[in-house]
Every structure is written in C-alpha cells, then in structure tokens.
Amino acid sequence: MEDAQVGWIAAIIVGGIAGWLAEMFMKSNMGMLMNIVLGIVGAIVANFLLGLVGIGLGGWLGYLIAGFIGACILIAIARAVRR
C-alpha cells in the first residue's frame, strides 16, 4: 500500500485550516497568511516531535492533526517570548 502524500497546494489548504483551528483554539488574532504558515510549519514541528516518541501521522487527516498541534505549540512559544 502506498503512503498518502500531501502535495504543495493541499499542504497550503490543510495548513491554513490547521492554523485557523489553532488560532480559534488558542484565542489569538493573526491573519490568513500567518495561519497558513503556522499550520505548515506546525505540521513539520509536530511530525518531528511525534516522530521522536515513535508516533507517525500520515495523509490528510494526520497532516491536519499535526498542523493543529504544532501551530498551537508555536502560538504558545510566541506568547511566552513576547512576555
């Protein structure tokens, strides 16, 4: 069975959704571009951190979950640095 890959356009769309969900969850106010960036970078960060403990997420849903978790982590770090 082939591993489901997420393409660039799909990564932007899913990253934007993940970033928007994280923005709503963390009650922060950022723009659409920042949501997309947070979602994509958050997915990379979360996949790396989850990989360290042996958890692998793949496909659309896995990318969305990883993007949400990672974006929440990045928002929390940004808040801690600002203070």
Residue pairs with C-beta under 8 A, 6 or more apart in sequence:
3 58
4 58
4 59
4 60
6 14
6 59
6 60
6 63
10 60
11 40
11 43
11 63
12 36
12 40
14 39
14 43
14 60
14 63
14 64
14 67
15 35
15 36
15 37
15 38
15 39
15 40
15 42
15 43
15 63
15 67
16 32
16 35
16 36
16 39
17 39
17 64
17 67
18 38
18 39
18 42
18 43
18 63
18 64
18 66
18 67
18 68
18 70
18 71
19 30
19 34
19 35
19 36
19 37
19 38
19 39
19 40
19 42
19 67
19 71
20 32
20 35
20 39
21 68
21 71
22 35
22 38
22 39
22 42
22 67
22 68
22 71
22 72
22 75
23 29
23 30
23 35
23 38
23 71
23 75
25 68
25 72
26 72
26 75
26 76
28 75
28 79
30 38
35 71
38 70
38 71
38 74
38 75
39 67
39 68
39 70
39 71
40 67
41 70
41 71
41 74
42 66
42 67
42 68
42 69
42 70
42 71
42 72
42 73
42 74
43 63
43 66
43 67
43 70
44 70
45 70
45 73
45 74
46 57
46 65
46 66
46 67
46 69
46 70
46 73
47 56
47 57
47 66
47 70
49 70
49 73
50 56
50 57
50 66
50 69
56 62
57 63
57 65
57 66
